[in-house]
Amino acid sequence: MANTMVHIGTVVENSLGWSRSIWDIPGKEIWEFGDRVREWAAAFDYADVIRSQATYYGGWPSANLATVGWEGGVVSSALLFEDHILGKDSISDWFSDEQYQREKLLVARMGWRRDDNRPALSETRAFLAVQLPRLRRLLPLLDAGVIKLAPSEKLLWQSRDDVKRVAKLVSGAALTNAQEITKKFGAQELPIDDDVRGLFQFAGGGNDWDMARLYLNRAATHFAREYVLASSLNGVYSSVFDFEEYLLRYGLGASVASQIPVVEALLSSRMPMFSNVNPKLLARIHGSDDFEEFRADLAKIYVGIPTRASKAEVQAYIDDREKTLLRPIVKRAVQDVDRGFLGKLGVGLKPTMWGLIGGITGALVSGSVTTLGALAGAAVPLLGTAIDSAIKERPQGSRRVWMRLVQHSRSVEQEILYTSQPPSDPPDDTTGRPWGLPLASPLSLQVTPGLLLMWREQPSTGANAGGYSGGAYAPCPCGSTLKYKFCCSRVPGATAP
């Protein structure tokens, strides 16, 4: 039976609440919260997400929507022109069991238990200390149904064969020449997990390019996981950064176009980027007439594209619809910043703009076989008859296979907050080695540049102070402000001080 809680924020509110410090909550409560999250995720109603036909922003944003930099960003601006945004529910994924059935990086989020199945209490508390305030900030968009957060680990584990197929297709079409790819993209541009980019290790010994191909394949797998998630949930995968845009055009685009008719439609009308926006304002703006009209007309253009026509006919159709529908509305939205609804809310206009390129297919097959199913040669595993029904209810006509946000010049560090850049060996493009690594002895270990998303917080310095501190009354090892007896002593498998 499907759960009745609207989103993961409802689970937090009903279990831990929003006003308490995570450092003051007994470990037993956090342990029980994890049980409730797993129960909620197991009963999650994916059908609502599927009906929304939401957009998934790959390459970190949708995997970490709570850490998106809303101030003047391309993702926050794009959100005004999208009906719904799809994201991963990072809290449900942290407490999932399915995550331990796939290969995990040592530097990535570890999840709620350790390799020996003992509870990772200190890491879970530190994770929630970061995630809960960020999630709370998203509540206006979650409550309004604009953002759809879905547990991803269970679905992706069930769809692992499709992930492998898409990764193989993308690698074969776009990533075979490691020398060229490592010149074209910096290591830090390649995400290999939801919170790890680059940081590739090389030990020398003459197998540098073999190792580089291994890392490229890992990046392809991460891309495939995100694309499969979006496609399985009847959404649209959208790239924000250059590496994902490259994989869409030369990897996935080449593969899809060889099996189903696809056209790329450029919307030459540039989209404005706004400043002084935040989730609360975005939720309010989403109900304004101008932006509702814009989104409706944008949908009409995509659905009506004559995909079986010539490229010239398709471009003529796009040009006509832009002139009559899009440009006047974009102009009104920009003017509204100066003297209308947006201006009254304090929203500003940035000097930069961005464009859209959409991969469109007219080969929309009925039933539970999605566009990805046609690509992979099999139906994507779905999670029950409710989802099958939701798929069948979707509108017929042209469909976006992917979308790319282009010409915005925003970096990952600008779009995603709370990133850190660990020490690495400085690249030297003259070396002829992957990512310009400097020459070194075969026994030395070198690390490429990269980024980590900070997912944990250290306890406050004043924790565990005062009173008798012997035996069970010692400070709890989980990092709380409580003594072990009143914190984690009743958690199965907890480590006593």
Sequence and secondary structure as in RCSB ss.txt:
>XXXX:A:sequence
MANTMVHIGTVVENSLGWSRSIWDIPGKEIWEFGDRVREWAAAFDYADVIRSQATYYGGWPSANLATVGWEGGVV
SSALLFEDHILGKDSISDWFSDEQYQREKLLVARMGWRRDDNRPALSETRAFLAVQLPRLRRLLPLLDAGVIKLA
PSEKLLWQSRDDVKRVAKLVSGAALTNAQEITKKFGAQELPIDDDVRGLFQFAGGGNDWDMARLYLNRAATHFAR
EYVLASSLNGVYSSVFDFEEYLLRYGLGASVASQIPVVEALLSSRMPMFSNVNPKLLARIHGSDDFEEFRADLAK
IYVGIPTRASKAEVQAYIDDREKTLLRPIVKRAVQDVDRGFLGKLGVGLKPTMWGLIGGITGALVSGSVTTLGAL
AGAAVPLLGTAIDSAIKERPQGSRRVWMRLVQHSRSVEQEILYTSQPPSDPPDDTTGRPWGLPLASPLSLQVTPG
LLLMWREQPSTGANAGGYSGGAYAPCPCGSTLKYKFCCSRVPGATAP
>XXXX:A:secstr
      SHHHHHHHHT SSS GGGS HHHHHHHHHHHHHHHHT  HHHHHHHT EEETTTTGGGGGGB  TT HH
HHHHTT S EEEE HHHHHT SGGGGS   TTS   SB TTS B HHHHHHHHHHHHHHHHHTHHHHHTTSEEEE
  HHHHHHTHHHHHHHHHHHHHHH S HHHHHHHS GGG EEETTEEE  EE  SS HHHHHHHHHHHHHHHHHH
HHHHHHHTT EEEE SHHHHHIIIIIIHHHHHTTS EEEEEEEEEEEEEES  HHHHHHHTTSHHHHHHHHHHHH
HHHH  TTS HHHHHHHHHHHIIIIIHHHHHHHHHHHHHSHHHHTT EEEEEEEEEEEEEES    TT  HHHHH
HTS    SSHHHHHHHHTS  S EEEEEEEES    HHHHBSSEE        TTS SGGG     TT  EE  E
EEE       TTTT SS  SGGGSB TTS SSBGGGTTTTSTT    
